Amino acid sequence: MVNNPRDLNWYQSLVYRIVIEPIPEEQGGGFEAHIPTLGKSTCVAVGETQEEALVSLKEAKEELIEFWYEEDLPIPLPENEDTFSEEYSGKILLRTSREMHRQLIQTAEKQGVSLNALVNQALSRGLSLEIFEENLHRILPKEGSRMIPWQKSAPLKIVPPAGLKANQLAEIPAVA
């Protein structure tokens, strides 16, 4: 049990950083808004205008926080400079194998980004996925439930993204 120390209204009044991005016309147009701290895939909304996306995002945020609060799940706090103590400098020392180091540098060069940007992006994606999976398993029906009949089906098939052949997947280094 988490036992969130504050009341629901306090959590819902927290101010989070919001990212708004245009949706390409070939994908329907409009705008997508999300709150990275709560999970890009977890707290997201769309609208024809930026204002509509923001209104929808506010509703999604309130519903998500209310759900987490009622289920006694941890509620991430905003990433304000005031929230962090001096122990979080933003710098870490990472030790890895020479081979992993080589693969990371080569991948960064291919993508035209710095090694720091590549590792930061990989860590962010991994952490976002972990947070999403951590919260998802708490809301999905338990084993044997009849609500999700496909749970016991065959394993998922991994399909490479458009423009990427299956044999190219091995070229993408896994960051552990």
NORVEN-V808366 format. One line per field, one symbol per residue. phi: phi as a letter, one per 20 degrees, with the letter a starting at -180 (. if undefined). A space follows every 10 residues. Layout:
phi->???
This chain:
phi->.elgfdegff ffefddfddd cfeggfdomn cdcbdgfeog eeccbcafcf fffffffgff fffffffgff elefdfegee gffeeffden dcdddbffff gfffffffff emcfggffff ffffffffff ffffeffedf ffgnfefcfe geffgfeedf fgndegfeff fefedd
